[in-house]
Amino acid sequence: MFDISLSAFFALYLSAFFLVVFVLLRFYEARSTRLHQIQCQKVLFSCTHCNSLYTHSSTEIATCPHCKHKNIRLQF
């Protein structure tokens, strides 16, 4: 087998653990950023006919998915 000291074993074990935690942290940070960018590209609409709120891609006019009424985007 391998001759490795106990302190070297724990150092390798902790290094591997922190490397895995760092990689997972970076992965989920990038995933969160991507999802946030996708949500920011959507625009909020309020239907004047059935009073429902819905999102759509970046357009100025969208059709309500409930009553098929055309609405303009909300301005904040």
FENSUL-V341066 format. One record per backbone hydrogen bond with DSSP energy under -1.0 kcal/mol. NH is the residue of the N-H (numbers start at 1). CO is the residue of the C=O. E is the energy in kcal/mol with one decimal. If there is no record, write none. Layout:
NH|CO|E, NH|CO|E
This chain:
9|5|-2.2, 10|6|-2.3, 11|7|-2.0, 12|8|-2.4, 13|9|-2.6, 14|10|-2.7, 15|11|-2.2, 16|12|-2.5, 17|13|-2.2, 18|14|-2.7, 19|15|-2.1, 20|16|-2.3, 21|17|-2.3, 22|18|-2.4, 23|19|-2.5, 24|20|-2.5, 25|21|-2.4, 26|22|-2.5, 27|23|-2.4, 28|24|-2.5, 29|25|-1.9, 30|26|-2.3, 31|27|-2.3, 32|28|-2.2, 33|29|-2.1, 34|30|-2.3, 35|31|-2.4, 36|32|-2.3, 37|33|-2.2, 38|34|-2.0, 39|35|-2.2, 40|36|-2.0, 43|56|-3.0, 45|54|-3.1, 47|52|-2.9, 54|45|-2.2, 56|43|-1.7, 59|57|-1.8, 62|71|-2.3, 64|69|-2.6, 68|64|-1.6, 71|62|-2.7, 73|60|-1.6, 74|44|-2.5
